[in-house]
Amino acid sequence: MTKRPSLKGKGADIFAPGESSPKGARSPRRRRTPVTQFAGTMAKHSTSEGQKPVIDKATFYLPADLLDRLDRIWMEQRRKNRKIRKSDIVKEALEAHLK
């Protein structure tokens, strides 16, 4: 059985074996489009009828005891409904609080 050739240091050249770039030359990188920042809200974007609304994602820091209570409630609710998510519980609580 023969050993396969080492791929170390080949980079993208392993996908085009006949075309090698000069040693030390880098292949041109594609320009990434910038990601637009959102306002940190759970705003729903307008959609046509029959499609799910697009929901923005946000991160929040919560005290450990509050997270423990959320986990406990989530586990209790999952016994009744396997599809429930923590996001559903937090969304419902925020909507009730912000009325």
Phi, psi and omega in degrees: 000133181265150177281144176284152180293150180292139178260000183298127177082002182278329181062223182287348181296340180292340181272344177230078189298329182282336183254108180249143178270157179301150181304128178089348180280140180259146176283148182295138179271147175283142179282128178275142176280139183293144177276128179280137179278145177257167185283000180083018180255165177264043184289136177268136178273154181290139179224162175283161185296140179095349179258154176287143177288148178277130183243132178287153180257138179223151178244135179227150176259127182236151176297153184300320181294325178291321176295322177297318179294320177299315178299317180297313179295319180299316179296320178297316181290329179292334177294330179271320185221106184295342185271355183289142180243161177298325179300324179296318181293314181295319179299314180297318180295318179294318178298320179294321182287324186272003177291000000 
